[in-house]
Amino acid sequence: MKFVEMTGRSLVCIVSDDEISAADLATAGVTDETVVRVNQHGDIEIRRSEGWDVIGGLLGNYEERIFRHTGRKWA
């Protein structure tokens, strides 16, 4: 599966209010410097020391939002 990796700071800018709250991101361990990735289905994953954990998802138009903010496409 393809992903776009970014920092937690970028993720916070991309997420809309109806997807996952800033409080939920913080509870999941997302900080400005956390490595996160989003797959083509919109699943948000956080990098843990032993692998990746799904912490939520993006809804609608996320590919455009991701590209607009990060300049990255699926890899």
CHARMM internal coordinates of N, CA and C (Angstrom, degrees):
IC EDIT
DIST 1 N 1 CA 1.4492
DIST 1 CA 1 C 1.5263
ANGL 1 N 1 CA 1 C 108.95
DIST 1 C 2 N 1.3178
ANGL 1 CA 1 C 2 N 115.63
DIHE 1 N 1 CA 1 C 2 N 148.07
DIST 2 N 2 CA 1.4636
ANGL 1 C 2 N 2 CA 120.81
DIHE 1 CA 1 C 2 N 2 CA 179.94
DIST 2 CA 2 C 1.5213
ANGL 2 N 2 CA 2 C 110.25
DIHE 1 C 2 N 2 CA 2 C -93.71
DIST 2 C 3 N 1.3462
ANGL 2 CA 2 C 3 N 115.30
DIHE 2 N 2 CA 2 C 3 N 152.24
DIST 3 N 3 CA 1.4563
ANGL 2 C 3 N 3 CA 122.82
DIHE 2 CA 2 C 3 N 3 CA -177.43
DIST 3 CA 3 C 1.5170
ANGL 3 N 3 CA 3 C 110.24
DIHE 2 C 3 N 3 CA 3 C -139.28
DIST 3 C 4 N 1.3308
ANGL 3 CA 3 C 4 N 115.28
DIHE 3 N 3 CA 3 C 4 N 164.80
DIST 4 N 4 CA 1.4577
ANGL 3 C 4 N 4 CA 122.89
DIHE 3 CA 3 C 4 N 4 CA 164.23
DIST 4 CA 4 C 1.5227
ANGL 4 N 4 CA 4 C 105.38
DIHE 3 C 4 N 4 CA 4 C -121.45
DIST 4 C 5 N 1.3426
ANGL 4 CA 4 C 5 N 116.36
DIHE 4 N 4 CA 4 C 5 N 121.92
DIST 5 N 5 CA 1.4608
ANGL 4 C 5 N 5 CA 120.68
DIHE 4 CA 4 C 5 N 5 CA 176.52
DIST 5 CA 5 C 1.5164
ANGL 5 N 5 CA 5 C 109.55
DIHE 4 C 5 N 5 CA 5 C -91.90
DIST 5 C 6 N 1.3318
ANGL 5 CA 5 C 6 N 115.16
DIHE 5 N 5 CA 5 C 6 N 149.03
DIST 6 N 6 CA 1.4588
ANGL 5 C 6 N 6 CA 121.36
DIHE 5 CA 5 C 6 N 6 CA 179.35
DIST 6 CA 6 C 1.5171
ANGL 6 N 6 CA 6 C 109.16
DIHE 5 C 6 N 6 CA 6 C -160.03
DIST 6 C 7 N 1.3023
ANGL 6 CA 6 C 7 N 116.22
DIHE 6 N 6 CA 6 C 7 N 176.17
DIST 7 N 7 CA 1.4612
ANGL 6 C 7 N 7 CA 120.79
DIHE 6 CA 6 C 7 N 7 CA 175.43
DIST 7 CA 7 C 1.5277
ANGL 7 N 7 CA 7 C 109.53
DIHE 6 C 7 N 7 CA 7 C -87.95
DIST 7 C 8 N 1.3030
ANGL 7 CA 7 C 8 N 114.46
DIHE 7 N 7 CA 7 C 8 N 164.07
DIST 8 N 8 CA 1.4607
ANGL 7 C 8 N 8 CA 119.50
DIHE 7 CA 7 C 8 N 8 CA 174.93
DIST 8 CA 8 C 1.5150
ANGL 8 N 8 CA 8 C 111.36
DIHE 7 C 8 N 8 CA 8 C -59.73
DIST 8 C 9 N 1.3096
ANGL 8 CA 8 C 9 N 117.15
DIHE 8 N 8 CA 8 C 9 N -35.40
DIST 9 N 9 CA 1.4736
ANGL 8 C 9 N 9 CA 121.59
DIHE 8 CA 8 C 9 N 9 CA 178.55
DIST 9 CA 9 C 1.5307
ANGL 9 N 9 CA 9 C 110.51
DIHE 8 C 9 N 9 CA 9 C -59.12
DIST 9 C 10 N 1.3436
ANGL 9 CA 9 C 10 N 116.57
DIHE 9 N 9 CA 9 C 10 N -44.40
DIST 10 N 10 CA 1.4618
ANGL 9 C 10 N 10 CA 120.06
DIHE 9 CA 9 C 10 N 10 CA 178.12
DIST 10 CA 10 C 1.5166
ANGL 10 N 10 CA 10 C 110.93
DIHE 9 C 10 N 10 CA 10 C -65.58
DIST 10 C 11 N 1.3177
ANGL 10 CA 10 C 11 N 116.82
DIHE 10 N 10 CA 10 C 11 N -41.45
DIST 11 N 11 CA 1.4608
ANGL 10 C 11 N 11 CA 120.75
DIHE 10 CA 10 C 11 N 11 CA -179.76
DIST 11 CA 11 C 1.5212
ANGL 11 N 11 CA 11 C 110.82
DIHE 10 C 11 N 11 CA 11 C -58.55
DIST 11 C 12 N 1.3181
ANGL 11 CA 11 C 12 N 117.39
DIHE 11 N 11 CA 11 C 12 N -44.18
DIST 12 N 12 CA 1.4615
ANGL 11 C 12 N 12 CA 121.69
DIHE 11 CA 11 C 12 N 12 CA -179.43
DIST 12 CA 12 C 1.5330
ANGL 12 N 12 CA 12 C 110.21
DIHE 11 C 12 N 12 CA 12 C -58.77
DIST 12 C 13 N 1.3197
ANGL 12 CA 12 C 13 N 117.25
DIHE 12 N 12 CA 12 C 13 N -36.57
DIST 13 N 13 CA 1.4689
ANGL 12 C 13 N 13 CA 121.19
DIHE 12 CA 12 C 13 N 13 CA 179.13
DIST 13 CA 13 C 1.5184
ANGL 13 N 13 CA 13 C 112.62
DIHE 12 C 13 N 13 CA 13 C -71.50
DIST 13 C 14 N 1.3112
ANGL 13 CA 13 C 14 N 117.44
DIHE 13 N 13 CA 13 C 14 N -27.11
DIST 14 N 14 CA 1.4692
ANGL 13 C 14 N 14 CA 122.61
DIHE 13 CA 13 C 14 N 14 CA -175.60
DIST 14 CA 14 C 1.5236
ANGL 14 N 14 CA 14 C 112.40
DIHE 13 C 14 N 14 CA 14 C -88.32
DIST 14 C 15 N 1.3178
ANGL 14 CA 14 C 15 N 117.27
DIHE 14 N 14 CA 14 C 15 N -34.38
DIST 15 N 15 CA 1.4701
ANGL 14 C 15 N 15 CA 122.27
DIHE 14 CA 14 C 15 N 15 CA -174.76
DIST 15 CA 15 C 1.5249
ANGL 15 N 15 CA 15 C 110.25
DIHE 14 C 15 N 15 CA 15 C -68.06
DIST 15 C 16 N 1.3311
ANGL 15 CA 15 C 16 N 115.92
DIHE 15 N 15 CA 15 C 16 N 135.89
DIST 16 N 16 CA 1.4629
ANGL 15 C 16 N 16 CA 119.99
DIHE 15 CA 15 C 16 N 16 CA 174.80
DIST 16 CA 16 C 1.5317
ANGL 16 N 16 CA 16 C 109.45
DIHE 15 C 16 N 16 CA 16 C -97.43
DIST 16 C 17 N 1.3164
ANGL 16 CA 16 C 17 N 115.44
DIHE 16 N 16 CA 16 C 17 N 164.03
DIST 17 N 17 CA 1.4616
ANGL 16 C 17 N 17 CA 121.65
DIHE 16 CA 16 C 17 N 17 CA -173.83
DIST 17 CA 17 C 1.5197
ANGL 17 N 17 CA 17 C 114.29
DIHE 16 C 17 N 17 CA 17 C -58.37
DIST 17 C 18 N 1.3271
ANGL 17 CA 17 C 18 N 118.36
DIHE 17 N 17 CA 17 C 18 N -31.29
DIST 18 N 18 CA 1.4588
ANGL 17 C 18 N 18 CA 120.43
DIHE 17 CA 17 C 18 N 18 CA -176.96
DIST 18 CA 18 C 1.5297
ANGL 18 N 18 CA 18 C 113.09
DIHE 17 C 18 N 18 CA 18 C -86.59
DIST 18 C 19 N 1.3426
ANGL 18 CA 18 C 19 N 118.47
DIHE 18 N 18 CA 18 C 19 N 3.47
DIST 19 N 19 CA 1.4615
ANGL 18 C 19 N 19 CA 121.39
DIHE 18 CA 18 C 19 N 19 CA -178.13
DIST 19 CA 19 C 1.5323
ANGL 19 N 19 CA 19 C 112.29
DIHE 18 C 19 N 19 CA 19 C -99.62
DIST 19 C 20 N 1.2985
ANGL 19 CA 19 C 20 N 117.34
DIHE 19 N 19 CA 19 C 20 N -60.83
DIST 20 N 20 CA 1.4672
ANGL 19 C 20 N 20 CA 122.21
DIHE 19 CA 19 C 20 N 20 CA 178.38
DIST 20 CA 20 C 1.5281
ANGL 20 N 20 CA 20 C 107.23
DIHE 19 C 20 N 20 CA 20 C -157.86
DIST 20 C 21 N 1.3151
ANGL 20 CA 20 C 21 N 116.49
DIHE 20 N 20 CA 20 C 21 N 135.77
DIST 21 N 21 CA 1.4617
ANGL 20 C 21 N 21 CA 120.11
DIHE 20 CA 20 C 21 N 21 CA -175.33
DIST 21 CA 21 C 1.5286
ANGL 21 N 21 CA 21 C 111.50
DIHE 20 C 21 N 21 CA 21 C -81.17
DIST 21 C 22 N 1.3132
ANGL 21 CA 21 C 22 N 115.74
DIHE 21 N 21 CA 21 C 22 N 160.40
DIST 22 N 22 CA 1.4571
ANGL 21 C 22 N 22 CA 121.15
DIHE 21 CA 21 C 22 N 22 CA 176.55
DIST 22 CA 22 C 1.5286
ANGL 22 N 22 CA 22 C 110.38
DIHE 21 C 22 N 22 CA 22 C -60.17
DIST 22 C 23 N 1.3228
ANGL 22 CA 22 C 23 N 116.99
DIHE 22 N 22 CA 22 C 23 N -36.36
DIST 23 N 23 CA 1.4621
ANGL 22 C 23 N 23 CA 120.86
DIHE 22 CA 22 C 23 N 23 CA 178.31
DIST 23 CA 23 C 1.5304
ANGL 23 N 23 CA 23 C 110.86
DIHE 22 C 23 N 23 CA 23 C -64.98
DIST 23 C 24 N 1.3302
ANGL 23 CA 23 C 24 N 116.95
DIHE 23 N 23 CA 23 C 24 N -41.08
DIST 24 N 24 CA 1.4647
ANGL 23 C 24 N 24 CA 120.57
DIHE 23 CA 23 C 24 N 24 CA 178.38
DIST 24 CA 24 C 1.5229
ANGL 24 N 24 CA 24 C 111.23
DIHE 23 C 24 N 24 CA 24 C -66.45
DIST 24 C 25 N 1.3337
ANGL 24 CA 24 C 25 N 117.04
DIHE 24 N 24 CA 24 C 25 N -38.06
DIST 25 N 25 CA 1.4652
ANGL 24 C 25 N 25 CA 120.03
DIHE 24 CA 24 C 25 N 25 CA 176.38
DIST 25 CA 25 C 1.5266
ANGL 25 N 25 CA 25 C 110.35
DIHE 24 C 25 N 25 CA 25 C -62.51
DIST 25 C 26 N 1.3256
ANGL 25 CA 25 C 26 N 116.78
DIHE 25 N 25 CA 25 C 26 N -44.06
DIST 26 N 26 CA 1.4648
ANGL 25 C 26 N 26 CA 120.64
DIHE 25 CA 25 C 26 N 26 CA 179.06
DIST 26 CA 26 C 1.5248
ANGL 26 N 26 CA 26 C 110.97
DIHE 25 C 26 N 26 CA 26 C -63.33
DIST 26 C 27 N 1.3208
ANGL 26 CA 26 C 27 N 117.21
DIHE 26 N 26 CA 26 C 27 N -42.05
DIST 27 N 27 CA 1.4609
ANGL 26 C 27 N 27 CA 121.41
DIHE 26 CA 26 C 27 N 27 CA 177.81
DIST 27 CA 27 C 1.5275
ANGL 27 N 27 CA 27 C 111.12
DIHE 26 C 27 N 27 CA 27 C -61.03
DIST 27 C 28 N 1.3260
ANGL 27 CA 27 C 28 N 116.94
DIHE 27 N 27 CA 27 C 28 N -35.73
DIST 28 N 28 CA 1.4679
ANGL 27 C 28 N 28 CA 121.75
DIHE 27 CA 27 C 28 N 28 CA 179.04
DIST 28 CA 28 C 1.5258
ANGL 28 N 28 CA 28 C 111.87
DIHE 27 C 28 N 28 CA 28 C -75.13
DIST 28 C 29 N 1.3407
ANGL 28 CA 28 C 29 N 117.21
DIHE 28 N 28 CA 28 C 29 N -9.94
DIST 29 N 29 CA 1.4558
ANGL 28 C 29 N 29 CA 120.70
DIHE 28 CA 28 C 29 N 29 CA 178.16
DIST 29 CA 29 C 1.5122
ANGL 29 N 29 CA 29 C 115.10
DIHE 28 C 29 N 29 CA 29 C 101.38
DIST 29 C 30 N 1.3256
ANGL 29 CA 29 C 30 N 117.46
DIHE 29 N 29 CA 29 C 30 N 10.62
DIST 30 N 30 CA 1.4597
ANGL 29 C 30 N 30 CA 120.53
DIHE 29 CA 29 C 30 N 30 CA -179.36
DIST 30 CA 30 C 1.5263
ANGL 30 N 30 CA 30 C 109.80
DIHE 29 C 30 N 30 CA 30 C -79.20
DIST 30 C 31 N 1.3185
ANGL 30 CA 30 C 31 N 115.73
DIHE 30 N 30 CA 30 C 31 N 123.23
DIST 31 N 31 CA 1.4618
ANGL 30 C 31 N 31 CA 123.25
DIHE 30 CA 30 C 31 N 31 CA 172.60
DIST 31 CA 31 C 1.5192
ANGL 31 N 31 CA 31 C 107.69
DIHE 30 C 31 N 31 CA 31 C -119.50
DIST 31 C 32 N 1.3242
ANGL 31 CA 31 C 32 N 117.20
DIHE 31 N 31 CA 31 C 32 N 177.73
DIST 32 N 32 CA 1.4692
ANGL 31 C 32 N 32 CA 120.41
DIHE 31 CA 31 C 32 N 32 CA 179.04
DIST 32 CA 32 C 1.5174
ANGL 32 N 32 CA 32 C 112.51
DIHE 31 C 32 N 32 CA 32 C -56.69
DIST 32 C 33 N 1.3140
ANGL 32 CA 32 C 33 N 117.85
DIHE 32 N 32 CA 32 C 33 N -34.65
DIST 33 N 33 CA 1.4621
ANGL 32 C 33 N 33 CA 122.12
DIHE 32 CA 32 C 33 N 33 CA -174.60
DIST 33 CA 33 C 1.5280
ANGL 33 N 33 CA 33 C 114.48
DIHE 32 C 33 N 33 CA 33 C -97.77
DIST 33 C 34 N 1.3249
ANGL 33 CA 33 C 34 N 117.95
DIHE 33 N 33 CA 33 C 34 N -1.16
DIST 34 N 34 CA 1.4617
ANGL 33 C 34 N 34 CA 121.44
DIHE 33 CA 33 C 34 N 34 CA -179.93
DIST 34 CA 34 C 1.5224
ANGL 34 N 34 CA 34 C 110.59
DIHE 33 C 34 N 34 CA 34 C -63.83
DIST 34 C 35 N 1.3298
ANGL 34 CA 34 C 35 N 116.89
DIHE 34 N 34 CA 34 C 35 N 140.83
DIST 35 N 35 CA 1.4576
ANGL 34 C 35 N 35 CA 121.82
DIHE 34 CA 34 C 35 N 35 CA 174.54
DIST 35 CA 35 C 1.5204
ANGL 35 N 35 CA 35 C 108.15
DIHE 34 C 35 N 35 CA 35 C -87.51
DIST 35 C 36 N 1.3221
ANGL 35 CA 35 C 36 N 114.92
DIHE 35 N 35 CA 35 C 36 N 123.05
DIST 36 N 36 CA 1.4583
ANGL 35 C 36 N 36 CA 121.17
DIHE 35 CA 35 C 36 N 36 CA 177.31
DIST 36 CA 36 C 1.5255
ANGL 36 N 36 CA 36 C 108.30
DIHE 35 C 36 N 36 CA 36 C -129.32
DIST 36 C 37 N 1.3254
ANGL 36 CA 36 C 37 N 115.08
DIHE 36 N 36 CA 36 C 37 N 164.66
DIST 37 N 37 CA 1.4569
ANGL 36 C 37 N 37 CA 119.08
DIHE 36 CA 36 C 37 N 37 CA 175.33
DIST 37 CA 37 C 1.5205
ANGL 37 N 37 CA 37 C 108.16
DIHE 36 C 37 N 37 CA 37 C -145.80
DIST 37 C 38 N 1.3339
ANGL 37 CA 37 C 38 N 114.28
DIHE 37 N 37 CA 37 C 38 N 156.27
DIST 38 N 38 CA 1.4566
ANGL 37 C 38 N 38 CA 121.78
DIHE 37 CA 37 C 38 N 38 CA 177.76
DIST 38 CA 38 C 1.5180
ANGL 38 N 38 CA 38 C 107.01
DIHE 37 C 38 N 38 CA 38 C -125.20
DIST 38 C 39 N 1.3419
ANGL 38 CA 38 C 39 N 116.16
DIHE 38 N 38 CA 38 C 39 N 131.87
DIST 39 N 39 CA 1.4632
ANGL 38 C 39 N 39 CA 118.68
DIHE 38 CA 38 C 39 N 39 CA 178.18
DIST 39 CA 39 C 1.5266
ANGL 39 N 39 CA 39 C 110.09
DIHE 38 C 39 N 39 CA 39 C -92.58
DIST 39 C 40 N 1.3146
ANGL 39 CA 39 C 40 N 116.43
DIHE 39 N 39 CA 39 C 40 N 176.86
DIST 40 N 40 CA 1.4612
ANGL 39 C 40 N 40 CA 121.32
DIHE 39 CA 39 C 40 N 40 CA -175.36
DIST 40 CA 40 C 1.5231
ANGL 40 N 40 CA 40 C 113.50
DIHE 39 C 40 N 40 CA 40 C -67.97
DIST 40 C 41 N 1.3234
ANGL 40 CA 40 C 41 N 117.56
DIHE 40 N 40 CA 40 C 41 N -11.51
DIST 41 N 41 CA 1.4606
ANGL 40 C 41 N 41 CA 121.66
DIHE 40 CA 40 C 41 N 41 CA 175.80
DIST 41 CA 41 C 1.5307
ANGL 41 N 41 CA 41 C 111.48
DIHE 40 C 41 N 41 CA 41 C -91.94
DIST 41 C 42 N 1.3448
ANGL 41 CA 41 C 42 N 116.62
DIHE 41 N 41 CA 41 C 42 N -4.61
DIST 42 N 42 CA 1.4563
ANGL 41 C 42 N 42 CA 121.06
DIHE 41 CA 41 C 42 N 42 CA -179.82
DIST 42 CA 42 C 1.5078
ANGL 42 N 42 CA 42 C 114.58
DIHE 41 C 42 N 42 CA 42 C 92.51
DIST 42 C 43 N 1.3294
ANGL 42 CA 42 C 43 N 117.83
DIHE 42 N 42 CA 42 C 43 N 3.10
DIST 43 N 43 CA 1.4697
ANGL 42 C 43 N 43 CA 120.54
DIHE 42 CA 42 C 43 N 43 CA 178.34
DIST 43 CA 43 C 1.5189
ANGL 43 N 43 CA 43 C 110.40
DIHE 42 C 43 N 43 CA 43 C -70.07
DIST 43 C 44 N 1.3196
ANGL 43 CA 43 C 44 N 116.58
DIHE 43 N 43 CA 43 C 44 N 133.00
DIST 44 N 44 CA 1.4612
ANGL 43 C 44 N 44 CA 122.92
DIHE 43 CA 43 C 44 N 44 CA 177.13
DIST 44 CA 44 C 1.5207
ANGL 44 N 44 CA 44 C 108.06
DIHE 43 C 44 N 44 CA 44 C -97.13
DIST 44 C 45 N 1.3332
ANGL 44 CA 44 C 45 N 116.94
DIHE 44 N 44 CA 44 C 45 N 127.83
DIST 45 N 45 CA 1.4586
ANGL 44 C 45 N 45 CA 121.95
DIHE 44 CA 44 C 45 N 45 CA 178.53
DIST 45 CA 45 C 1.5205
ANGL 45 N 45 CA 45 C 109.47
DIHE 44 C 45 N 45 CA 45 C -123.07
DIST 45 C 46 N 1.3288
ANGL 45 CA 45 C 46 N 115.55
DIHE 45 N 45 CA 45 C 46 N 142.67
DIST 46 N 46 CA 1.4522
ANGL 45 C 46 N 46 CA 122.37
DIHE 45 CA 45 C 46 N 46 CA 178.04
DIST 46 CA 46 C 1.5231
ANGL 46 N 46 CA 46 C 108.71
DIHE 45 C 46 N 46 CA 46 C -109.50
DIST 46 C 47 N 1.3185
ANGL 46 CA 46 C 47 N 116.33
DIHE 46 N 46 CA 46 C 47 N 141.40
DIST 47 N 47 CA 1.4695
ANGL 46 C 47 N 47 CA 121.44
DIHE 46 CA 46 C 47 N 47 CA 179.06
DIST 47 CA 47 C 1.5148
ANGL 47 N 47 CA 47 C 108.62
DIHE 46 C 47 N 47 CA 47 C -81.89
DIST 47 C 48 N 1.3133
ANGL 47 CA 47 C 48 N 115.67
DIHE 47 N 47 CA 47 C 48 N 119.74
DIST 48 N 48 CA 1.4660
ANGL 47 C 48 N 48 CA 122.65
DIHE 47 CA 47 C 48 N 48 CA 174.36
DIST 48 CA 48 C 1.5246
ANGL 48 N 48 CA 48 C 107.51
DIHE 47 C 48 N 48 CA 48 C -106.10
DIST 48 C 49 N 1.3006
ANGL 48 CA 48 C 49 N 117.72
DIHE 48 N 48 CA 48 C 49 N 173.12
DIST 49 N 49 CA 1.4697
ANGL 48 C 49 N 49 CA 120.62
DIHE 48 CA 48 C 49 N 49 CA -178.04
DIST 49 CA 49 C 1.5214
ANGL 49 N 49 CA 49 C 112.29
DIHE 48 C 49 N 49 CA 49 C -64.18
DIST 49 C 50 N 1.3187
ANGL 49 CA 49 C 50 N 117.59
DIHE 49 N 49 CA 49 C 50 N -26.50
DIST 50 N 50 CA 1.4658
ANGL 49 C 50 N 50 CA 121.33
DIHE 49 CA 49 C 50 N 50 CA -176.77
DIST 50 CA 50 C 1.5222
ANGL 50 N 50 CA 50 C 113.72
DIHE 49 C 50 N 50 CA 50 C -109.60
DIST 50 C 51 N 1.3133
ANGL 50 CA 50 C 51 N 118.30
DIHE 50 N 50 CA 50 C 51 N 4.51
DIST 51 N 51 CA 1.4594
ANGL 50 C 51 N 51 CA 119.93
DIHE 50 CA 50 C 51 N 51 CA -179.45
DIST 51 CA 51 C 1.5140
ANGL 51 N 51 CA 51 C 111.56
DIHE 50 C 51 N 51 CA 51 C 151.18
DIST 51 C 52 N 1.3272
ANGL 51 CA 51 C 52 N 115.70
DIHE 51 N 51 CA 51 C 52 N -157.04
DIST 52 N 52 CA 1.4539
ANGL 51 C 52 N 52 CA 122.76
DIHE 51 CA 51 C 52 N 52 CA -176.62
DIST 52 CA 52 C 1.5242
ANGL 52 N 52 CA 52 C 110.32
DIHE 51 C 52 N 52 CA 52 C -110.76
DIST 52 C 53 N 1.3519
ANGL 52 CA 52 C 53 N 116.61
DIHE 52 N 52 CA 52 C 53 N 142.39
DIST 53 N 53 CA 1.4659
ANGL 52 C 53 N 53 CA 122.97
DIHE 52 CA 52 C 53 N 53 CA 175.43
DIST 53 CA 53 C 1.5212
ANGL 53 N 53 CA 53 C 109.28
DIHE 52 C 53 N 53 CA 53 C -124.10
DIST 53 C 54 N 1.3300
ANGL 53 CA 53 C 54 N 117.14
DIHE 53 N 53 CA 53 C 54 N 135.16
DIST 54 N 54 CA 1.4591
ANGL 53 C 54 N 54 CA 121.52
DIHE 53 CA 53 C 54 N 54 CA 174.43
DIST 54 CA 54 C 1.5235
ANGL 54 N 54 CA 54 C 108.14
DIHE 53 C 54 N 54 CA 54 C -76.21
DIST 54 C 55 N 1.3386
ANGL 54 CA 54 C 55 N 116.17
DIHE 54 N 54 CA 54 C 55 N 130.17
DIST 55 N 55 CA 1.4671
ANGL 54 C 55 N 55 CA 120.01
DIHE 54 CA 54 C 55 N 55 CA -178.55
DIST 55 CA 55 C 1.5213
ANGL 55 N 55 CA 55 C 113.00
DIHE 54 C 55 N 55 CA 55 C -121.10
DIST 55 C 56 N 1.3165
ANGL 55 CA 55 C 56 N 117.73
DIHE 55 N 55 CA 55 C 56 N -2.38
DIST 56 N 56 CA 1.4610
ANGL 55 C 56 N 56 CA 119.88
DIHE 55 CA 55 C 56 N 56 CA -179.96
DIST 56 CA 56 C 1.5085
ANGL 56 N 56 CA 56 C 110.47
DIHE 55 C 56 N 56 CA 56 C 163.46
DIST 56 C 57 N 1.3168
ANGL 56 CA 56 C 57 N 115.16
DIHE 56 N 56 CA 56 C 57 N -163.71
DIST 57 N 57 CA 1.4498
ANGL 56 C 57 N 57 CA 118.93
DIHE 56 CA 56 C 57 N 57 CA -178.68
DIST 57 CA 57 C 1.5093
ANGL 57 N 57 CA 57 C 113.13
DIHE 56 C 57 N 57 CA 57 C -153.40
DIST 57 C 58 N 1.3228
ANGL 57 CA 57 C 58 N 114.48
DIHE 57 N 57 CA 57 C 58 N 157.33
DIST 58 N 58 CA 1.4533
ANGL 57 C 58 N 58 CA 122.01
DIHE 57 CA 57 C 58 N 58 CA 176.05
DIST 58 CA 58 C 1.5159
ANGL 58 N 58 CA 58 C 108.83
DIHE 57 C 58 N 58 CA 58 C -100.34
DIST 58 C 59 N 1.3113
ANGL 58 CA 58 C 59 N 116.55
DIHE 58 N 58 CA 58 C 59 N 151.54
DIST 59 N 59 CA 1.4584
ANGL 58 C 59 N 59 CA 122.38
DIHE 58 CA 58 C 59 N 59 CA -178.15
DIST 59 CA 59 C 1.5241
ANGL 59 N 59 CA 59 C 109.67
DIHE 58 C 59 N 59 CA 59 C -122.44
DIST 59 C 60 N 1.3019
ANGL 59 CA 59 C 60 N 117.29
DIHE 59 N 59 CA 59 C 60 N 136.22
DIST 60 N 60 CA 1.4562
ANGL 59 C 60 N 60 CA 123.62
DIHE 59 CA 59 C 60 N 60 CA 171.56
DIST 60 CA 60 C 1.5123
ANGL 60 N 60 CA 60 C 117.86
DIHE 59 C 60 N 60 CA 60 C 46.40
DIST 60 C 61 N 1.2973
ANGL 60 CA 60 C 61 N 116.67
DIHE 60 N 60 CA 60 C 61 N 129.86
DIST 61 N 61 CA 1.4532
ANGL 60 C 61 N 61 CA 124.44
DIHE 60 CA 60 C 61 N 61 CA 172.85
DIST 61 CA 61 C 1.5386
ANGL 61 N 61 CA 61 C 113.70
DIHE 60 C 61 N 61 CA 61 C 61.87
DIST 61 C 62 N 1.3244
ANGL 61 CA 61 C 62 N 117.16
DIHE 61 N 61 CA 61 C 62 N 17.94
DIST 62 N 62 CA 1.4635
ANGL 61 C 62 N 62 CA 118.70
DIHE 61 CA 61 C 62 N 62 CA -176.84
DIST 62 CA 62 C 1.5178
ANGL 62 N 62 CA 62 C 112.70
DIHE 61 C 62 N 62 CA 62 C -71.17
DIST 62 C 63 N 1.3285
ANGL 62 CA 62 C 63 N 118.43
DIHE 62 N 62 CA 62 C 63 N -29.45
DIST 63 N 63 CA 1.4661
ANGL 62 C 63 N 63 CA 119.44
DIHE 62 CA 62 C 63 N 63 CA 179.24
DIST 63 CA 63 C 1.5240
ANGL 63 N 63 CA 63 C 110.31
DIHE 62 C 63 N 63 CA 63 C -60.83
DIST 63 C 64 N 1.3185
ANGL 63 CA 63 C 64 N 116.92
DIHE 63 N 63 CA 63 C 64 N -44.74
DIST 64 N 64 CA 1.4640
ANGL 63 C 64 N 64 CA 120.95
DIHE 63 CA 63 C 64 N 64 CA 178.38
DIST 64 CA 64 C 1.5263
ANGL 64 N 64 CA 64 C 110.83
DIHE 63 C 64 N 64 CA 64 C -65.79
DIST 64 C 65 N 1.3303
ANGL 64 CA 64 C 65 N 117.62
DIHE 64 N 64 CA 64 C 65 N -42.47
DIST 65 N 65 CA 1.4743
ANGL 64 C 65 N 65 CA 120.72
DIHE 64 CA 64 C 65 N 65 CA 179.51
DIST 65 CA 65 C 1.5228
ANGL 65 N 65 CA 65 C 111.11
DIHE 64 C 65 N 65 CA 65 C -61.96
DIST 65 C 66 N 1.3413
ANGL 65 CA 65 C 66 N 116.39
DIHE 65 N 65 CA 65 C 66 N -42.88
DIST 66 N 66 CA 1.4615
ANGL 65 C 66 N 66 CA 120.64
DIHE 65 CA 65 C 66 N 66 CA 179.67
DIST 66 CA 66 C 1.5232
ANGL 66 N 66 CA 66 C 110.53
DIHE 65 C 66 N 66 CA 66 C -62.85
DIST 66 C 67 N 1.3305
ANGL 66 CA 66 C 67 N 116.63
DIHE 66 N 66 CA 66 C 67 N -47.47
DIST 67 N 67 CA 1.4619
ANGL 66 C 67 N 67 CA 119.97
DIHE 66 CA 66 C 67 N 67 CA -178.38
DIST 67 CA 67 C 1.5283
ANGL 67 N 67 CA 67 C 111.09
DIHE 66 C 67 N 67 CA 67 C -65.18
DIST 67 C 68 N 1.3065
ANGL 67 CA 67 C 68 N 116.69
DIHE 67 N 67 CA 67 C 68 N -42.80
DIST 68 N 68 CA 1.4585
ANGL 67 C 68 N 68 CA 120.92
DIHE 67 CA 67 C 68 N 68 CA -179.80
DIST 68 CA 68 C 1.5342
ANGL 68 N 68 CA 68 C 111.64
DIHE 67 C 68 N 68 CA 68 C -59.52
DIST 68 C 69 N 1.3245
ANGL 68 CA 68 C 69 N 116.34
DIHE 68 N 68 CA 68 C 69 N -40.11
DIST 69 N 69 CA 1.4738
ANGL 68 C 69 N 69 CA 119.45
DIHE 68 CA 68 C 69 N 69 CA -176.52
DIST 69 CA 69 C 1.5336
ANGL 69 N 69 CA 69 C 112.67
DIHE 68 C 69 N 69 CA 69 C -85.41
DIST 69 C 70 N 1.3243
ANGL 69 CA 69 C 70 N 118.11
DIHE 69 N 69 CA 69 C 70 N -37.86
DIST 70 N 70 CA 1.4745
ANGL 69 C 70 N 70 CA 120.36
DIHE 69 CA 69 C 70 N 70 CA -174.28
DIST 70 CA 70 C 1.5231
ANGL 70 N 70 CA 70 C 114.07
DIHE 69 C 70 N 70 CA 70 C -103.38
DIST 70 C 71 N 1.3380
ANGL 70 CA 70 C 71 N 116.98
DIHE 70 N 70 CA 70 C 71 N -23.15
DIST 71 N 71 CA 1.4574
ANGL 70 C 71 N 71 CA 120.52
DIHE 70 CA 70 C 71 N 71 CA -174.65
DIST 71 CA 71 C 1.5198
ANGL 71 N 71 CA 71 C 112.73
DIHE 70 C 71 N 71 CA 71 C 75.62
DIST 71 C 72 N 1.3204
ANGL 71 CA 71 C 72 N 117.01
DIHE 71 N 71 CA 71 C 72 N 11.19
DIST 72 N 72 CA 1.4649
ANGL 71 C 72 N 72 CA 122.21
DIHE 71 CA 71 C 72 N 72 CA -177.04
DIST 72 CA 72 C 1.5187
ANGL 72 N 72 CA 72 C 111.78
DIHE 71 C 72 N 72 CA 72 C -108.32
DIST 72 C 73 N 1.3386
ANGL 72 CA 72 C 73 N 113.87
DIHE 72 N 72 CA 72 C 73 N 148.54
DIST 73 N 73 CA 1.4585
ANGL 72 C 73 N 73 CA 122.07
DIHE 72 CA 72 C 73 N 73 CA 174.70
DIST 73 CA 73 C 1.5190
ANGL 73 N 73 CA 73 C 108.36
DIHE 72 C 73 N 73 CA 73 C -113.79
DIST 73 C 74 N 1.3185
ANGL 73 CA 73 C 74 N 116.91
DIHE 73 N 73 CA 73 C 74 N 174.95
DIST 74 N 74 CA 1.4624
ANGL 73 C 74 N 74 CA 122.75
DIHE 73 CA 73 C 74 N 74 CA -178.62
DIST 74 CA 74 C 1.5288
ANGL 74 N 74 CA 74 C 110.77
DIHE 73 C 74 N 74 CA 74 C -59.92
DIST 74 C 75 N 1.3165
ANGL 74 CA 74 C 75 N 115.27
DIHE 74 N 74 CA 74 C 75 N 135.31
DIST 75 N 75 CA 1.4698
ANGL 74 C 75 N 75 CA 120.36
DIHE 74 CA 74 C 75 N 75 CA 177.32
DIST 75 CA 75 C 1.5148
ANGL 75 N 75 CA 75 C 109.17
DIHE 74 C 75 N 75 CA 75 C -132.47
END
COOR INIT
IC SEED 1 N 1 CA 1 C
IC BUILD
